[in-house]
């Protein structure tokens, strides 16, 4: 018995050590042919970041989730640790994003996308004109269902944006390497793009915005992630996002989601729903108190073309300027709630937000 226990411990130790050991990245990955990739695309993570991975017990090739917050101009990289949960690895100040708060509505509005996106290896560009680039995958099925179109909306270097999230070259070098390593043997990683951190205080400040219902829908996915530290499963039906949906108990058929069709009856994963609901209720209490205190609402439109983290303002003083940012329609289509079934079998209606349309094209990614 003792010998078996010791052997088992040694095996687990060896497995953990192997998971945390750097692996040399093959130079032909993400290439469409056998031509070697540029050195910038195969560059190893800096020693300090590798040490941080070891400190946080994050295997080098474990999954990542990228979270973007426009108003704060911050990009977060979360990485799965050996417990299977995601931890915050690093926050990168965003050098430049264009447009205003709110999702893309139409081509030429300079809006950077908001929503939940899936990045596959094919969306990694090692030969970008903007040093390195990661295409967000816009438009996703939600965007297409809401008549949003466009292409090449990405995270890239060069601190210059026309509908993208632009970083410095040094930053995108790290972010690209983290994404590249996470995609080894894995089909994709998730990008969550928000107008701001989804706190009760921020929602209260922006409560008069025409995209408020859309943002409340995004907050559901945000709450699932923050309450569980697990990547939310994202589906689209009836032109809305649905998070962590499961088939009804004893259902003989798997769930089928049609982005423009009626949502099937489903349950939200009970373990996730319970934790997310606790967070939601606490946030609603705080939000109600803020409204009772009559917290001022901010202007709907800033009049600025995008934003930049304050750490870059002195370095790039003319990158954020007053501009003609096309405003959103004040009157958006109102859609009915999505019916779904609680774990106890009762039919419930949940409001998943309103919809609109839009896109942007950026040349030379």
Order of alpha helices (4+ residues) and beta strands (2+ residues): alpha-alpha-alpha-beta-beta-beta-beta-beta-beta-beta-alpha-beta-beta-alpha-beta-alpha-alpha-beta-beta-beta-beta-alpha-beta-beta
